[in-house]
Amino acid sequence: MQRRVHDPGGSVELERRQLEGFAGVTCLLQPYEPPRAPERQAARLAADAWRLRPAPASAPHFLRQIGLGGAVTSQIHATVTIETPVEKVLEFIDDPENLAKCAPMVERVVEVGRSGQRVGNSCRVIYRVLGMPFNAEFRVIRFEPPPRHTPHRRFQIWQSFHGRVSGTVTWTLEAEGNQTYASLDAAYQLMGGVFGRALDALLVERALKKDVDHMLENIKRQLARQTMFMG
């Protein structure tokens, strides 16, 4: 049931609707306004649409980095503190076979090449992401040892990898007495044709981050066992 209520002053005319079946609940609708000219109505609608627009959601990190050709660039940062001297940690990660032991996604490492001076060392890694098989060639492109032997010395290794997923990995190993603060920073690209959708790229990013975290924890455990047996 509807009824129109008119203000004696002529300033407000309200429309009330009595909703039957709701125990006399009365809903007050918007103030009644006389018809506007088409131009004024369009301007009013446009202003209302802008005022009521949804707040922009912050895009996932990888979505802000979609480049030409559908390539999606993502970054991973992970750290771990290892109760082992830094030189022992460096020796461990120098051996690519340890990837297969510590990284859950890695199935095997093949075609290991040694340059004799660390830079130029290479290998091919066979791995799986979300059940899909991949392989990539890893190569050490730069190595920076500390300028001198100090209690707080630092080593850095830069690697590139190429395949259907390509990018770079930077290892930073910092000595703190007999402990090592290890960090891994990776930047990689997924081509649009690899997984097809940005949502898939987000799933890959999460899967890789989880795998890297597990790999660092496994490296920590493996080195702890070695230290225990040698001690």
N, C-alpha and C positions, 0 to 999 in steps of 0.2 A: 504494500500500500504506500503510495506517495502522497505528500502534500507539500505545497509551496507556502513558505512563511515570508511575509513581506515586512520589512522594518518601516515603521511610520516615517522615519526621517528620509527614507528613500536611498540610504547609503549602502545598506546590506540586504541582500536577498538570499536566503539560504534554502537549500533543498535538503529535506530530511527524508529518509526512507525507513519505514518501519518494517523490519525483517520478521515476517511471520514464522512461527515455529521456534523462535529463540527466546521465548519467555519475556517478550517486550524489550529486547535489546535494541537500542537506537544507535545508528551509525551516522555521524555527521560527515557529509561529503564536502567537496571543495566549494568555495563561494561561487554563487551564480554570477556570471558576467554576461553582459549583452554581446551579441555577435561582433566580431572584429572584422576589419577589412582583410582580404586575403593576404596582403603583404605583411600586415601586423601579426596575423596568425602564424605565418611561416617563420617570422623572426622570433616569436614567442616559443614555437616548437624547437627551433634550433638552439635557443638559449637553454631551454629545459633539457634537451639532449646532452649538451655540453656539461651542464651542472650535474646531471645524474649519471655521467659516464662512469664505468668501473675504474677503480684505481689500478694503475699499471702494476702488474706483478713483476718482481725481479726475476730476470731470466737466469736459467742455470748457466754456470760459467762457460760451458762449451758452446752454448747457443750464441753467446756474444762474440764467438770467434769463428763463425762459419765464413770461409773464404771463397775465392773463385773456384769454380768446378765442383762445389759442394764439399771441399775439404774442411774437416772439422779439426781444429787444433785444441788440444787439452793439455793440462799440466798436472803432474803428481809430485807431491813432496811427502817424504816419510823419513823418520829418524829412529834411532835406537842407540842405547848405551850398552856397550859390550865390555864385559870384565876381562879384557885381554889387551895386551900392549898393541899399539897401533901397527907396528911392523908385521905382527902375526895376522892381523885383520887384512892388511894390504896383500900379504902373501896368499891368503885364503881367497879373496875375491879376484885375484889375478888368474886363478885357475878356472876357466869357464865350465869345467866339468862339475864344479860345485853348484852351478846354477841348477843343473838337473837334480841335485840332492836337496836343494833348499827352496826352489820356486815351484809351488804346486802346479802351475800351468805348464811348466816346461816338461816335455816328454823325453827329449834327448838333445845332446849337443854333438854336432858333426863338423867335419872340415876345419878342425882347429889348426890355425896357422900361427907360428911364433916368429917374430922379427928379430928376437935377440936383444931388443932394447925397449920393450914394452909398447912404445908407439908403433902402430902397424900390426899389433897382434889382432887376430880375427878369428871368428868362428861363425857357424850357422846354427841357429837355435830353432828347433821344431817345437811348437807349443800350440795350445788350444785356448780360445776365448769364447765363452758361452757355447761350448761344444763344437765350434768351427775350427778347422785346422789352419795354422799359419806357419810361416817360416820367415826368418829375417837374418840378414848378415850383420853381425856386430863387428865393429872395428874401433880400436883405440886410436883416437886422433890427437890426443894431447895428454901429457902427464906433467904434473908440477909438484916436485918434492919440496920439502922445507929448505930454506937456504942454509940452515945449520941445525944440528941436533940440540934441541931444547926441550924442556919438560912439556911445553905447549905447542909442539910441532904439528904441522898440518900437511896432508897429502891430498891431491886432487887428481882425478882421472876423468877424462871426457871421452865418451864413446858415441859413435853414430850407428844407427841401424836402419836398414832399408828392406822393404818388402811391401806387402799390401798395407801394412802399418809401418810408418817411417818416422824417425825423430832422433833425439839425442838423449843421452843419460849422463848425468854428472854425479860422480861419487866424491864425497868430501869426508875425510877421516881426520879427526882432531884428537890428539893425545892429551889425556888428563892423568898423568902418572901412569899407572898400569891399566887404566881404562881408556876406551876409545869411544868418542862420540861420532857415530856414523850417520850420514844423511845421504839420501838419494833424491835427486831432482830429475824428472823426466818431462820432456815436451814431445808430443807426437801428433801425427796427423792421420785421420781416417778419411779416405776418399768416400764421396757420397755413394759410390757404387758398391762399397764393401758391405755395409750394413743397411743402406737404403734410407734410413730415417734418422732424424736428430735424436729421437727417443732411444734408438738403438745405441747411438754414440754415448748417451748418458749411462746406459746399462754397461757398456764396455768400460767407461771410465770408472764406474764403481767396482766392477770386477777386477780391473787391473790394480786399483788402489788397494783392494783387499788382498790381492795376491802379493803385492810388494810388501805390505805390512807383514804377511806371513813369512815371506822370504827373509826379511830382516830378523824376525824372531827366530827363525830356523838357523840362520847364520850365527846368531848369539848362542843358541843351544849347542850347535856343532862345535864352536870354538870353546865353549865351557867344558864339553866332554874331552876335547883334546888337551886342554890345560889340566883337567883332573887326572887324566891318564899319564901325562908327562910329569905331573907333580908327584 
